[in-house]
Amino acid sequence: QVQLVESGGGLVQAGGSLKLSCTASGNIFRLNAMGWYRQAPGKRRELVATISSGDSTNYVDSVKGRFTISRDNAKNTVYLQMSSLKSEDTATYYCYANIRRWVVDTPRDYWGQGTQVTVSS
């Protein structure tokens, strides 16, 4: 019953900004860590950023200082503010959330369907 839906992808010029959002819905007892990963054609899937339930964040080195991950627990939503975008940021971005569905459930990760981000030169 858990579903993650991303939005906010699109086409931007290098140096521009874009903000992605992802909302979790369904049977959620506890929403733990959330984050984003991306994958470009011919490249390995890469974890971009994570944020814990206590707002502790981590970023892959290539996006540090340019991307900011945040969350709104009241809305079950995680955001990824992307600034100073580069062509190498072009990829499909997927959100994930670690969710416990009921009190004795083992938390597991769920993924969204992805949103395309294209950065043009």
C-alpha positions as CSV (number, residue, x, y, z in Angstrom):
1,Q,0.0,0.0,0.0
2,V,3.0,2.3,0.3
3,Q,3.5,4.6,-2.6
4,L,6.2,7.3,-3.3
5,V,5.5,9.9,-6.0
6,E,8.2,12.3,-7.3
7,S,7.7,15.6,-9.0
8,G,9.7,18.6,-10.1
9,G,11.9,17.2,-12.8
10,G,12.5,19.0,-16.0
11,L,14.9,20.7,-18.4
12,V,17.2,23.4,-17.1
13,Q,20.3,25.2,-18.4
14,A,23.7,24.6,-16.7
15,G,23.9,26.9,-13.7
16,G,20.2,26.8,-13.1
17,S,18.2,25.4,-10.2
18,L,15.5,22.8,-9.8
19,K,13.6,21.5,-6.8
20,L,12.4,17.9,-6.6
21,S,9.8,16.6,-4.2
22,C,8.6,13.2,-3.2
23,T,5.6,12.3,-1.1
24,A,5.0,9.0,0.6
25,S,1.5,7.7,1.2
26,G,-0.3,4.6,2.2
27,N,0.1,2.4,5.3
28,I,2.9,4.2,7.2
29,F,3.5,3.6,10.9
30,R,6.8,5.3,11.0
31,L,8.8,7.1,8.3
32,N,12.5,6.8,8.9
33,A,15.3,7.9,6.6
34,M,14.5,9.4,3.2
35,G,16.7,10.2,0.3
36,W,17.4,10.4,-3.4
37,Y,19.5,8.5,-5.8
38,R,20.0,8.9,-9.5
39,Q,21.0,7.0,-12.6
40,A,22.1,8.2,-16.0
41,P,22.2,5.9,-19.1
42,G,25.3,3.8,-19.1
43,K,26.2,4.7,-15.5
44,R,25.9,3.0,-12.2
45,R,23.1,4.0,-9.8
46,E,24.4,6.6,-7.4
47,L,23.1,7.6,-4.0
48,V,22.9,11.4,-4.0
49,A,21.6,12.5,-0.6
50,T,20.0,11.1,2.5
51,I,18.2,12.7,5.5
52,S,17.4,10.9,8.7
53,S,14.2,11.3,10.8
54,G,16.3,13.7,13.0
55,D,17.3,15.8,10.0
56,S,20.9,14.5,9.8
57,T,22.0,14.7,6.2
58,N,24.6,13.2,3.9
59,Y,25.6,14.0,0.3
60,V,27.7,12.4,-2.3
61,D,30.9,14.6,-2.8
62,S,29.9,15.7,-6.3
63,V,26.8,17.6,-5.1
64,K,28.0,19.0,-1.8
65,G,27.5,22.7,-1.6
66,R,25.0,22.6,-4.5
67,F,22.2,20.3,-3.4
68,T,20.2,20.5,-0.2
69,I,17.9,17.8,1.0
70,S,15.1,18.5,3.5
71,R,11.9,16.9,4.7
72,D,8.5,17.9,5.9
73,N,7.3,15.2,8.3
74,A,3.8,16.5,8.5
75,K,3.5,16.0,4.7
76,N,5.5,12.8,4.5
77,T,7.6,14.6,1.9
78,V,11.3,14.9,1.1
79,Y,12.8,17.6,-1.1
80,L,15.9,18.0,-3.1
81,Q,16.9,21.6,-3.9
82,M,19.4,21.5,-6.7
83,S,21.4,24.6,-7.6
84,S,24.4,25.4,-9.8
85,L,23.4,22.4,-12.0
86,K,25.9,20.8,-14.2
87,S,25.5,18.6,-17.3
88,E,26.8,15.7,-15.3
89,D,23.7,16.0,-13.0
90,T,21.5,14.8,-15.9
91,A,19.8,11.6,-14.8
92,T,16.6,10.0,-13.6
93,Y,16.2,10.8,-10.0
94,Y,14.5,8.4,-7.6
95,C,13.4,9.0,-4.1
96,Y,13.3,6.4,-1.4
97,A,12.0,6.1,2.1
98,N,12.6,3.6,4.9
99,I,9.2,2.8,6.3
100,R,7.8,0.7,9.1
101,R,4.2,-0.1,8.1
102,W,3.1,-1.3,11.6
103,V,4.5,-1.6,15.1
104,V,6.2,-5.0,14.6
105,D,7.1,-4.6,11.0
106,T,10.6,-4.7,9.8
107,P,11.5,-1.4,8.2
108,R,12.3,-1.5,4.5
109,D,13.1,0.8,1.7
110,Y,10.5,1.9,-0.9
111,W,11.2,3.7,-4.1
112,G,9.4,6.1,-6.4
113,Q,9.1,5.8,-10.1
114,G,11.6,8.5,-10.9
115,T,11.6,11.9,-12.4
116,Q,13.9,13.0,-15.2
117,V,16.3,15.9,-14.7
118,T,18.1,17.2,-17.8
119,V,20.7,19.9,-17.7
120,S,21.6,21.5,-21.0
121,S,24.8,23.3,-21.9
